[in-house]
């Protein structure tokens, strides 16, 4: 009988020990989840597949850092909450004013170069990647759409929302229009000059302008075909004037359409086309004061320069190996991407003053 009670006590001790270990592990895991915040964010990938990572994706050592990206940064956007979002070769990076967080690594998103960013009217963020499709973030879920979901191409160069709330995605293989339920795709078979779409802009009348490698196409939803498909009309002022390698299109506050292409910088006022002398412009942005900010190639063909154009004079702001997408934050600072990260210009100081620029890196260069 003594042996029975001894064995019984030993069994109870073992059971209690196991239960204690299970409880401890559960609490530790819960604590880690609470600290990371990952329990409030979900990543939704298409079923039965995990997109392959880009072998040239630049994986960083730190997920959260005081320093910004050290690689190519193509686009910059400030959301309605004041966060700065960067489309970089290191993935999606968010800057909250103090720290840079690599969202791609933190949330386990597909590791592809990120090229374009859009915040739609509902506050959703869209990130176009090179090879990995487009990623949508609704504040809680990251959802990845690729060609498996009928996106026309997996390299998304530009994104635009129209007045009806449709999301247009320009890729290297055509255009996709996302209505919230599915994708409608359009290529050269539907009238596009080229399947490589570099820019999409909607003007005040609701007409969509598509910049391609082969020219400019316009789509007016008020004159769409009976079949329901867009009619893409080639934009040209004369038989002798055509556009090549269109990199950016912008409608300014006065309704002028600015075209950045291999032919230079052109302004269309609705009736006539005017060429504004400058180097090959690749990016264009209008600030709140109506100034245009352009980045273009230098005459030597090696560097790029950020220009400020007030309608009369081009002022050189910064020259670097590469200068990409430009935006203005709430405080009037001008942000732009470079070949080695992101830079912020206070917008007021003389460009020659190095203190006017913040590089968010270990060392200034």
C-alpha positions as CSV (number, residue, x, y, z in Angstrom):
1,X,0.0,0.0,0.0
2,X,2.9,2.4,0.8
3,X,4.3,1.7,-2.6
4,X,0.9,2.5,-4.2
5,X,0.7,5.9,-2.5
6,X,4.4,6.6,-3.3
7,X,3.8,5.9,-7.0
8,X,0.6,7.9,-6.9
9,X,2.4,11.0,-5.5
10,X,5.1,10.6,-8.1
11,X,2.5,10.5,-11.0
12,X,0.8,13.6,-9.6
13,X,4.1,15.5,-9.4
14,X,5.0,14.6,-13.0
15,X,1.5,15.7,-14.3
16,X,1.9,19.1,-12.4
17,X,5.4,19.5,-13.8
18,X,4.2,19.0,-17.4
19,X,1.2,21.3,-16.9
20,X,3.6,24.0,-15.6
21,X,5.9,23.7,-18.6
22,X,2.9,23.9,-21.0
23,X,1.6,27.0,-19.3
24,X,5.0,28.6,-19.3
25,X,5.6,28.1,-23.0
26,X,2.1,29.4,-23.8
27,X,2.7,32.6,-21.8
28,X,6.1,33.1,-23.4
29,X,4.6,32.8,-26.8
30,X,1.8,35.2,-26.0
31,X,4.3,37.7,-24.6
32,X,6.4,37.5,-27.8
33,X,3.3,38.1,-29.9
34,X,2.2,41.0,-27.8
35,X,5.6,42.6,-28.2
36,X,5.9,42.2,-31.9
37,X,2.3,43.2,-32.6
38,X,2.1,40.5,-35.2
39,X,-1.1,39.2,-33.7
40,X,-2.9,42.3,-35.0
41,X,-1.6,42.0,-38.6
42,X,-2.3,39.2,-41.0
43,X,-0.6,38.4,-44.3
44,X,-2.9,36.9,-46.9
45,X,-1.2,35.1,-49.7
46,X,-2.9,33.2,-52.5
47,X,-3.8,29.7,-51.6
48,X,-1.4,26.8,-52.3
49,X,1.5,28.9,-53.3
50,X,4.2,31.1,-51.8
51,X,5.8,33.6,-54.3
52,X,9.5,33.1,-54.8
53,X,11.8,35.8,-53.5
54,X,13.8,37.9,-55.9
55,X,17.4,36.6,-55.7
56,X,18.7,40.2,-55.8
57,X,16.5,41.4,-53.0
58,X,18.7,43.3,-50.5
59,X,18.0,41.8,-47.1
60,X,19.0,44.0,-44.2
61,X,20.4,43.0,-40.9
62,X,17.9,45.0,-38.8
63,X,14.2,45.1,-39.2
64,X,13.9,48.3,-37.1
65,X,16.6,50.9,-37.4
66,X,17.4,54.6,-36.9
67,X,18.7,54.5,-40.5
68,X,16.8,54.4,-43.7
69,X,17.4,52.1,-46.6
70,X,20.8,51.9,-48.1
71,X,19.7,50.8,-51.6
72,X,17.6,52.1,-54.5
73,X,14.4,53.8,-53.3
74,X,12.0,54.4,-56.1
75,X,8.9,56.0,-54.5
76,X,8.0,58.0,-51.4
77,X,4.6,58.6,-49.9
78,X,3.2,60.2,-46.8
79,X,-0.1,58.6,-45.7
80,X,-3.0,60.3,-44.0
81,X,-1.6,59.4,-40.6
82,X,1.7,61.1,-41.3
83,X,3.8,58.0,-41.8
84,X,6.4,58.1,-44.6
85,X,6.4,54.9,-46.8
86,X,9.3,54.0,-49.0
87,X,9.3,51.6,-52.0
88,X,12.9,50.3,-51.9
89,X,15.0,47.4,-53.1
90,X,15.0,46.3,-49.4
91,X,11.2,46.0,-49.5
92,X,8.4,48.2,-47.9
93,X,9.8,50.5,-45.3
94,X,7.8,52.8,-43.0
95,X,9.2,55.8,-41.2
96,X,7.1,57.1,-38.2
97,X,9.3,60.1,-37.6
98,X,11.7,58.3,-35.4
99,X,12.4,54.8,-36.6
100,X,12.5,53.0,-39.9
101,X,10.7,49.6,-39.9
102,X,11.2,47.1,-42.7
103,X,7.6,45.9,-43.1
104,X,8.6,43.2,-45.7
105,X,10.8,41.5,-43.1
106,X,8.6,42.2,-40.1
107,X,5.4,40.8,-41.6
108,X,7.0,38.1,-43.7
109,X,5.9,39.5,-47.0
110,X,7.3,38.2,-50.4
111,X,10.8,39.6,-50.8
112,X,10.8,41.6,-54.0
113,X,12.0,45.0,-55.0
114,X,9.2,47.5,-54.4
115,X,8.7,50.2,-57.1
116,X,5.4,52.1,-56.7
117,X,3.0,53.2,-53.9
118,X,-0.5,54.5,-53.7
119,X,-2.9,55.4,-50.9
120,X,-6.5,55.2,-52.1
121,X,-9.5,57.1,-50.9
122,X,-10.4,54.4,-48.3
123,X,-6.9,54.6,-46.8
124,X,-5.7,51.3,-48.3
125,X,-2.0,51.3,-49.3
126,X,-0.9,49.6,-52.5
127,X,2.7,48.6,-53.2
128,X,3.8,47.6,-56.7
129,X,6.7,45.2,-56.8
130,X,9.1,44.0,-59.5
131,X,8.2,40.3,-60.0
132,X,5.9,39.8,-57.0
133,X,2.7,41.5,-58.1
134,X,1.0,44.1,-55.9
135,X,0.4,44.1,-52.2
136,X,-2.6,45.8,-50.6
137,X,-2.6,46.9,-46.9
138,X,-6.0,47.8,-45.4
139,X,-4.6,48.6,-42.0
140,X,-4.8,45.0,-40.7
141,X,-4.2,42.6,-43.6
142,X,-1.5,42.5,-46.3
143,X,-2.9,40.8,-49.4
144,X,-0.7,39.9,-52.3
145,X,-2.2,39.8,-55.8
146,X,-0.2,38.3,-58.7
147,X,-0.8,36.8,-62.2
148,X,-2.3,33.8,-60.4
149,X,-5.2,36.2,-59.4
150,X,-5.3,37.3,-63.1
151,X,-3.2,40.5,-62.7
152,X,-1.9,41.1,-66.2
153,X,1.8,41.2,-65.0
154,X,3.8,40.8,-61.8
155,X,6.0,43.9,-62.3
156,X,3.9,46.9,-61.3
157,X,5.5,50.2,-62.3
158,X,2.7,52.6,-61.5
159,X,-0.7,52.7,-59.7
160,X,-3.6,55.2,-60.0
161,X,-7.1,55.4,-58.5
162,X,-9.9,56.8,-60.8
163,X,-12.9,58.9,-59.8
164,X,-15.0,55.7,-59.6
165,X,-12.7,54.1,-57.1
166,X,-11.1,51.6,-59.6
167,X,-7.4,50.9,-59.1
168,X,-5.4,50.9,-62.3
169,X,-2.1,49.1,-62.3
170,X,0.5,49.7,-65.0
171,X,2.8,46.8,-65.5
172,X,5.5,45.7,-67.9
173,X,2.9,43.5,-69.6
174,X,-0.1,45.8,-69.9
175,X,-2.7,47.5,-67.7
176,X,-5.0,45.9,-65.1
177,X,-8.1,47.6,-63.7
178,X,-9.2,46.3,-60.2
179,X,-12.8,47.1,-59.3
180,X,-12.7,45.5,-55.9
181,X,-13.7,42.0,-57.1
182,X,-11.5,41.1,-60.1
183,X,-9.0,42.4,-62.6
184,X,-9.8,43.5,-66.2
185,X,-6.7,43.4,-68.3
186,X,-5.7,45.4,-71.4
187,X,-2.7,45.1,-73.7
188,X,-1.6,46.2,-77.2
189,X,-4.4,44.0,-78.5
190,X,-6.8,46.5,-76.9
191,X,-5.1,49.5,-78.5
192,X,-2.2,50.4,-76.1
193,X,0.9,51.6,-77.9
194,X,3.1,49.3,-75.7
195,X,2.6,46.9,-72.9
196,X,5.3,48.6,-70.8
197,X,3.2,51.2,-68.7
198,X,5.3,53.8,-66.9
199,X,2.7,56.3,-65.8
200,X,-1.0,56.7,-65.3
201,X,-2.7,60.0,-64.6
202,X,-6.4,60.9,-64.4
203,X,-7.3,64.5,-65.4
204,X,-10.0,66.7,-64.0
205,X,-12.5,65.5,-66.6
206,X,-12.0,61.9,-65.7
207,X,-9.9,61.0,-68.7
208,X,-7.0,58.6,-68.0
209,X,-3.6,59.1,-69.6
210,X,-1.3,56.2,-70.0
211,X,2.4,56.7,-70.6
212,X,4.1,53.8,-72.3
213,X,7.4,53.0,-74.0
214,X,5.7,53.5,-77.3
215,X,3.8,56.6,-76.7
216,X,0.7,58.0,-74.9
217,X,-2.8,56.5,-74.8
218,X,-5.9,58.1,-73.5
219,X,-9.1,56.5,-72.2
220,X,-12.3,58.5,-71.7
221,X,-14.8,56.5,-69.7
222,X,-17.6,58.7,-71.1
223,X,-16.9,57.4,-74.6
224,X,-16.1,53.7,-73.9
225,X,-17.2,51.1,-76.3
226,X,-20.6,49.4,-76.1
227,X,-18.8,46.1,-75.2
228,X,-17.7,47.8,-72.0
229,X,-14.0,47.7,-72.8
230,X,-11.9,50.9,-72.8
231,X,-11.1,52.5,-76.1
232,X,-7.4,53.6,-75.9
233,X,-6.8,56.5,-78.3
234,X,-3.3,57.4,-79.2
235,X,-2.3,61.0,-78.2
236,X,-0.5,62.9,-80.9
237,X,-0.5,66.5,-82.0
238,X,0.8,65.8,-85.4
239,X,2.1,63.1,-87.6
240,X,5.7,64.4,-87.1
241,X,5.4,64.4,-83.3
242,X,5.5,61.2,-81.3
243,X,6.6,60.3,-77.8
244,X,9.0,57.6,-76.8
245,X,9.9,56.2,-73.4
246,X,7.2,58.2,-71.6
247,X,8.3,58.1,-68.0
248,X,5.8,60.4,-66.2
249,X,2.6,62.3,-66.8
250,X,1.1,64.9,-64.5
251,X,-1.9,67.2,-64.5
252,X,-1.1,70.5,-62.6
253,X,-3.6,72.6,-60.7
254,X,-4.3,74.7,-63.8
255,X,-5.3,71.6,-65.8
256,X,-2.1,71.5,-67.9
257,X,-0.8,68.0,-68.8
258,X,3.0,67.7,-68.4
259,X,4.7,64.9,-70.3
260,X,8.2,63.6,-69.4
261,X,9.6,61.5,-72.2
262,X,12.7,61.0,-74.4
263,X,11.6,64.1,-76.3
264,X,12.0,66.2,-73.1
265,X,9.4,68.1,-71.1
266,X,6.2,69.0,-72.9
267,X,3.1,70.9,-71.6
268,X,-0.3,70.4,-73.2
269,X,-2.9,73.1,-72.3
270,X,-5.8,71.3,-74.0
271,X,-5.2,72.9,-77.3
272,X,-1.5,73.2,-78.1
273,X,1.8,71.5,-77.0
274,X,4.8,73.5,-75.7
275,X,8.3,72.1,-75.3
276,X,10.1,73.3,-72.2
277,X,13.9,73.0,-72.6
278,X,15.5,70.6,-70.1
279,X,17.2,67.3,-70.0
280,X,15.4,64.0,-70.2
281,X,13.0,64.2,-67.2
282,X,11.9,60.9,-65.6
283,X,9.9,62.0,-62.5
284,X,7.6,65.0,-61.9
285,X,5.7,66.2,-58.8
286,X,3.7,69.4,-58.1
287,X,4.0,70.8,-54.5
288,X,1.3,72.8,-52.7
289,X,2.7,76.1,-53.9
290,X,2.4,75.0,-57.5
291,X,6.1,74.5,-58.1
292,X,7.1,71.5,-60.2
293,X,9.9,69.2,-59.0
294,X,11.6,67.1,-61.7
295,X,14.5,64.7,-61.8
296,X,16.3,64.2,-65.0
297,X,19.5,63.1,-66.7
298,X,22.5,65.3,-66.9
299,X,24.2,66.1,-70.1
300,X,27.1,63.8,-69.2
301,X,24.7,60.9,-69.1
302,X,26.0,59.7,-65.7
303,X,24.2,61.6,-63.0
304,X,20.7,62.9,-62.4
305,X,19.6,66.2,-61.0
306,X,16.6,67.3,-59.0
307,X,15.1,70.5,-60.4
308,X,12.6,73.0,-59.0
309,X,10.6,74.7,-61.7
310,X,8.5,77.8,-60.7
311,X,7.1,78.3,-64.2
312,X,10.0,80.5,-65.3
313,X,13.3,79.2,-63.9
314,X,14.8,75.8,-63.3
315,X,16.8,75.7,-60.1
316,X,19.2,72.8,-59.5
317,X,18.6,71.4,-56.1
318,X,20.6,68.2,-55.9
319,X,22.8,66.1,-58.2
320,X,23.3,62.4,-57.5
321,X,23.9,59.1,-59.3
322,X,20.2,58.6,-59.5
323,X,17.1,60.5,-58.2
324,X,13.7,59.0,-58.2
325,X,10.1,59.7,-57.0
326,X,9.5,63.0,-55.2
327,X,6.9,64.0,-52.6
328,X,6.1,66.8,-50.2
329,X,5.3,66.1,-46.5
330,X,2.9,68.0,-44.3
331,X,5.7,70.3,-43.1
332,X,6.8,71.3,-46.6
333,X,9.9,69.1,-46.7
334,X,10.7,67.5,-50.1
335,X,11.5,63.8,-50.0
336,X,13.1,62.0,-52.9
337,X,14.6,58.5,-53.5
338,X,18.2,57.9,-54.6
339,X,20.4,55.0,-55.6
340,X,21.5,54.6,-52.0
341,X,18.4,55.4,-49.9
342,X,16.1,58.4,-49.3
343,X,16.8,62.1,-48.8
344,X,14.8,64.9,-47.3
345,X,15.3,68.5,-48.4
346,X,13.9,71.3,-46.2
347,X,12.6,73.1,-49.2
348,X,13.8,76.5,-48.0
349,X,17.6,76.5,-47.5
350,X,20.0,77.1,-50.4
351,X,20.7,73.8,-52.1
352,X,24.5,74.3,-51.6
353,X,24.1,74.0,-47.8
354,X,24.7,70.4,-46.9
355,X,22.6,71.0,-43.7
356,X,19.6,71.4,-45.9
357,X,19.6,67.7,-46.6
358,X,18.9,64.8,-44.3
359,X,20.1,61.3,-45.6
360,X,19.0,59.1,-42.7
361,X,22.2,57.0,-43.0
362,X,25.3,56.3,-41.0
363,X,27.2,58.8,-43.0
364,X,26.4,61.6,-45.4
365,X,27.3,61.1,-49.0
